Amino acid sequence: MTIRECVPIEQRCGNMTFIPAFETLKSHRIIKAPAGSFTITNTSDHCTMNVKIDTFKERCNTVQIPAGSSFTAVVSDLRNIEIACFGNSNNICTGTINFDLVYVIKL
């Protein structure tokens, strides 16, 4: 099963609270955790995104995405993605996540 989806990002800068953007609860014996790619684009003018990426094999890779930049990753066994924005708290952090994920279903 393939999922292609674009998810908007909008949160206040300076909050530094990580907000879930994607979550897989656990691998199931019939449905495995997804694999594929995603691109996070930071369309903000003044905010930097901190992104935590967890897989079931590897815990907590953190990436910073400056304003006006993007980041693409290819993953397997994706567990979750969380985003926190920092910068002037008067600004709004905006962007998108474009997912192209595949779930393997054992029949």
C-alpha positions as CSV (number, residue, x, y, z in Angstrom):
1,M,0.0,0.0,0.0
2,T,1.5,3.4,-1.0
3,I,0.7,6.7,0.6
4,R,1.6,10.0,-1.0
5,E,0.5,13.0,1.0
6,C,1.4,16.6,1.7
7,V,1.0,17.8,5.3
8,P,1.1,21.5,6.2
9,I,3.2,22.7,9.1
10,E,2.3,25.8,11.1
11,Q,3.4,26.6,14.6
12,R,4.7,29.5,16.6
13,C,8.5,30.1,16.6
14,G,10.3,30.0,19.9
15,N,8.0,27.5,21.4
16,M,10.6,24.6,21.2
17,T,7.9,22.1,22.0
18,F,8.2,19.1,19.7
19,I,4.9,18.5,17.9
20,P,4.2,15.1,16.2
21,A,4.0,15.3,12.5
22,F,3.9,11.6,11.8
23,E,3.5,8.5,14.1
24,T,3.5,4.8,13.6
25,L,2.4,3.1,16.8
26,K,4.2,-0.2,16.2
27,S,4.9,-2.8,13.6
28,H,2.2,-5.3,13.3
29,R,2.7,-8.9,12.4
30,I,0.7,-8.3,9.2
31,I,1.5,-4.6,8.5
32,K,5.1,-3.5,8.7
33,A,6.2,0.1,9.6
34,P,6.5,2.2,6.5
35,A,9.5,2.7,4.3
36,G,10.1,5.4,1.6
37,S,11.0,9.0,1.5
38,F,9.8,12.3,2.8
39,T,10.8,16.0,2.2
40,I,10.3,18.7,4.8
41,T,10.3,22.2,3.4
42,N,10.6,25.2,5.7
43,T,8.8,28.1,4.0
44,S,9.3,30.4,7.0
45,D,11.2,33.7,6.6
46,H,12.8,33.7,10.1
47,C,12.3,30.4,11.9
48,T,14.5,27.3,12.0
49,M,12.9,23.8,12.3
50,N,14.4,21.2,14.5
51,V,13.2,17.8,13.3
52,K,13.4,14.5,15.3
53,I,13.3,11.4,13.1
54,D,12.9,8.0,14.8
55,T,12.8,4.6,13.2
56,F,12.2,1.2,14.9
57,K,15.9,0.4,14.2
58,E,17.5,3.7,15.1
59,R,16.4,6.3,17.7
60,C,16.3,10.1,17.4
61,N,18.2,11.6,14.6
62,T,17.8,15.4,14.8
63,V,18.1,17.7,11.8
64,Q,18.0,21.5,11.6
65,I,16.2,23.0,8.6
66,P,16.9,26.8,8.2
67,A,14.3,29.2,6.9
68,G,13.8,28.8,3.1
69,S,15.4,25.3,3.0
70,S,14.4,21.7,2.7
71,F,15.5,18.3,3.8
72,T,14.8,14.9,2.2
73,A,15.3,11.5,3.8
74,V,14.9,7.9,2.8
75,V,13.9,5.7,5.6
76,S,12.8,2.2,6.5
77,D,10.7,1.2,9.6
78,L,9.7,4.8,10.2
79,R,8.4,5.3,13.7
80,N,7.7,9.0,14.1
81,I,8.7,12.6,13.0
82,E,8.4,15.5,15.4
83,I,9.0,19.2,14.7
84,A,9.9,22.2,16.9
85,C,10.6,25.7,15.6
86,F,12.9,28.3,17.1
87,G,13.4,31.9,16.3
88,N,11.5,35.1,17.3
89,S,8.3,34.1,19.1
90,N,6.4,36.8,17.1
91,N,6.9,34.7,13.9
92,I,5.0,31.7,12.6
93,C,6.9,28.7,11.4
94,T,5.4,27.4,8.2
95,G,6.2,24.6,5.7
96,T,5.1,21.2,4.4
97,I,6.0,17.5,4.7
98,N,5.7,15.5,1.5
99,F,5.4,11.8,2.2
100,D,6.0,9.0,-0.3
101,L,5.7,5.9,1.9
102,V,5.0,2.2,1.3
103,Y,3.4,-0.1,3.8
104,V,4.1,-3.8,3.3
105,I,1.2,-6.1,4.1
106,K,1.8,-9.8,4.5
107,L,-1.2,-11.9,3.3
